[in-house]
Each structure stands twice: as C-alpha cells, then as structure tokens.
Amino acid sequence: MTAETETTAGRRAWIGLAVLALPTFVVAIDLFVLLLALPTLASELGADSNQQLWVSDIYGFLLAGFLISMGTLGDRIGRRKLLMIGGAVFAVASVLTAYAPTIELLIVARAGLGIAGATLMPSTLALIGGLFQDPKQQATAFGIWGGTFTLGAVFGPVLGGLLLENFWWGSVFLIGVPLLLAMLVLAPKYLPEFKNPAAGKLDYTSVVMSLVALLGMIYGIKELARSGWETLPVATLLVGLAVGILFVRRQNTLQEPLLDLKLFRSGTITATLLNQLAFSTVGGGIMLLMLLHFQLVEGLTTVQAALVMVPGMLGGAAGMQVAPKLAAKYKPGYVIGIGMILAAVVYVVLTQVSVTNGTWFLAVGFVLVSFFGTPAVGLGTGLIVMNAPPEKMGSAGSMAQLSNEFGGTLGLAILGTTAAACTAPASRSRRVSPPSRPRSRATAWRAPSSPRPS
C-alpha cells in the first residue's frame, strides 16, 4: 500500500500536467495559423515567393535541428528551467513576429520561434515522465498530452480564421502569448525541477555537427521533393548524411555524449522510434495528398478542405483518450501494434478512392486512421520516455519528437514525389484530350514541403 501511495500522483501532478498542456497547445497551433496568415502578410510586406517559403520553412528547420541539443541541455541545466527560458523566448518572438515591419525581420523572428520551440517539447515530455510514476497514470498523462497537441491542430485554424477576419495578420501570432505567460507564472509552483547532477560539460562540437547533419538532411529532402534532382539539394543531403555519420562516431568516443547512443540498446525505445517514424512518414504524405485531392480534384476551397479534415483531427484526439484505457488492460505494445495494423487496412481501402466518392470516402478514412494510429504517438512517446534512465528523459523526449518531425519530412518527399510522377503522364494526356468531367481540376504538380502561396 505504501509503495502504491509513493508512485501514485496526486492533485498537484495533474495541475502540473495542465500547465504543461499550455506550451503543447501553443506549439501545435503555431504552424497552422502561419499558413492561414501567409498570403496576407506576404502581400502587405511585399514578400516574393522565395521569402514566403523561408517564412514557412525556417521554423521547422531550426526546431528539428535543435531538438537533440535542447533535449540534452534540459537534462543538464534543469528541465523546468529550460522550459521557462524557451517559453519566455517563444512569447517574445511571437510578439516580434506579430509586429514585424519587414519580411526580413519576420524571418528572423520565425527563426527565434523555431529555436525556442525546440526547448518546449523535450522539456514537456521529460517533466511528464517525472510527474507520473504509476504506469496507468503515465499512459493517461501522455494521452492527454497527445490529445492537447491534436486539439491545437484543430482549433488553430479556427482561431486564426476568426482573428484574420477581424484584425491584422499579426494578431494570429499573439494567440499563444497569454498561454505562455500563464505557464511562466504557474510552472515554479506546480512543476518539479530535475537535472542530471552528474552531467558534464556540453560538447559544442557535437551541437554544431548535429545541426549541420539534421538541417542538411531535412533541407535536402524537402528541396528534392519540391524541385527534383538538382545539384544543391543532392549535395546538401549528402553533406548532412556524411556529418551525421561523423556525429554518431564522435558520440561513441565521448564520456558525456550529446546523444547517448546507449538508449538504442533498449529494444522498446528503438522499436517505438521506428514505429513512430513509419507512422509519421505515411501520415504526413497522405495528409498532403488528401488536401490536394480535395482542392484539385473535388474542387473544394482551402477553407472547405480544412473543414473536411477536422473530423479526422477530432478522431485522433478521441483515440488519445481511449488508448490509455486499453493500455491499462492490455500491454501497450499490443494496443499500438493492433492500431497500426487497422490503420494499414484503412489505407489499403483508401486506394479505391475515385472522383465520385472522394470527399466522404477520404474524410471517413482519415477519421479511422487518426483514431487507430494515435496510440503510436501517445502511448509510444510514453514508452520512449519512461524506458529511458531518469537523467536521460529529456534526450529521449527529443528523439521521440524528432522521429515525428523527420518522418513528416520524409512523407512529403517520398509520397509527394511519387504522386507527382504518377500524375504527370495523366496531365500530359489531358492536354491532348480534354477531360470528360469538367468539375475535375487535377493538374500535374510538384510536392511542396509546405503550402506554396499563389
């Protein structure tokens, strides 16, 4: 009874989880409100197409590039401390983004948001792992965390759309500021501090190498998907891969590595990371293709296409809450595995989509895939963090987040490029013979890494 009391979290821990939900929600809504505001801000600031792409891409580039470094830094200096520093910087950068007078300053502010965003998720995941020791409570807590992220993706466009209808474009970037200020006030009271007391000095060479490797690979993959096999993206990808190999070799020689490769000795961590990478790769590419189908084939507007995706997002949020209850009765690995199998079955069924049944067919399929696949994210993240040593939870959390970020990039590149190759011949044939269905507006396209404004 005593042991159970010691490991069971009380009211204070659940309030702490609510505090951690605030930065999670902010990170989730940030990208979506940008995509809504991008056409307007580009017009008012006079941004060309290249500058618009940098505005949308710089955040994701730097967030992914700094994830490993920030996860390890939190383990060294304190996870709550890093969370508060990152939250403060994110709030300031949000204000600078909202009031940026030029496109150049806007890009710089977005870069600050990306670096600050890299501190929030690893710290949040590691702190959840410290708050909840009971396996059932852990599963529920990580399910709530995942549901919060999903709800941010749902309500981000709604809140952003309302603000854009009534205020200037910069107002959408201020949504998260009061939430982050509330987090800064409440965190010292409800979040315990934790850091590795035996941590050595940070290896700055490894930090630079991880940045070069991740940024090189992500930039190269995105540009290959967007522009095809050109010299610069291929060279950048190869440089990133080469530096990545050198980075791994260096970690094996350091007493206090930036990324402890011993974590991969855990079969649970390795298998779960690969599972998350696979799910995010397929999911990221499929979401792009669905949005393109809704707009280019079904003839829906951007707003209509986004609304069709909302039930799927809500299905994902529901799955985040159901998965912990199933994991309390059955092994989490079984819940994740069966969910992935069912999601794969739905994907196979979705291959039968046509012009006549596309909208409802894909919408229902997206709901089912989101529901069945979310245990891979919610339960999977919990397995990764909780199977790491306590002093390495921040690093493990950064790996979980990186697998999702990198998987989405791969999905856009692989499935986007495949779709472009498949639709190009059909497009050429249509130029010879007009389509029999005037409602269909499908054209050849190159897969973008993010929506390209017109």
Sequence and secondary structure as in RCSB ss.txt:
>XXXX:A:sequence
MTAETETTAGRRAWIGLAVLALPTFVVAIDLFVLLLALPTLASELGADSNQQLWVSDIYGFLLAGFLISMGTLGD
RIGRRKLLMIGGAVFAVASVLTAYAPTIELLIVARAGLGIAGATLMPSTLALIGGLFQDPKQQATAFGIWGGTFT
LGAVFGPVLGGLLLENFWWGSVFLIGVPLLLAMLVLAPKYLPEFKNPAAGKLDYTSVVMSLVALLGMIYGIKELA
RSGWETLPVATLLVGLAVGILFVRRQNTLQEPLLDLKLFRSGTITATLLNQLAFSTVGGGIMLLMLLHFQLVEGL
TTVQAALVMVPGMLGGAAGMQVAPKLAAKYKPGYVIGIGMILAAVVYVVLTQVSVTNGTWFLAVGFVLVSFFGTP
AVGLGTGLIVMNAPPEKMGSAGSMAQLSNEFGGTLGLAILGTTAAACTAPASRSRRVSPPSRPRSRATAWRAPSS
PRPS
>XXXX:A:secstr
 HHHHHHS  HHHHHHHHHHHHHHHHHHHHHHHHHHHHHHHHHHHT  HHHHHHHHHHHHHHHHHHHHHHHHHHH
HH HHHHHHHHHHHHHHHHHHHHT SSHHHHHHHHHHHHHHHHHHHHHHHHHHHHH  SHHHHHHHHHHHHHHHH
HHHHHHHHHHHHHHHHS GGGGGGTHHHHHHHHHHHHHHHS     TT     HHHHHHHHHHHHHHHHHHHHHH
HH S HHHHHHHHHHHHHHHHHHHHHHH SS SS GGGGG HHHHHHHHHHHHHHHHHHHHHHHHHHIIIIIS  
 HHHHHHHHHHHHHHHHHHHHHHHHHHHHS HHHHHHHHHHHHHHHHHHHTT  TTTHHHHHHHHHHHHHHHHHH
HHHHHHHHHHHTS GGGHHHHHHHHHHHHHHHHHHHHHHHHHHHHHHHHHHHHHHHHS  S TT         SS
    
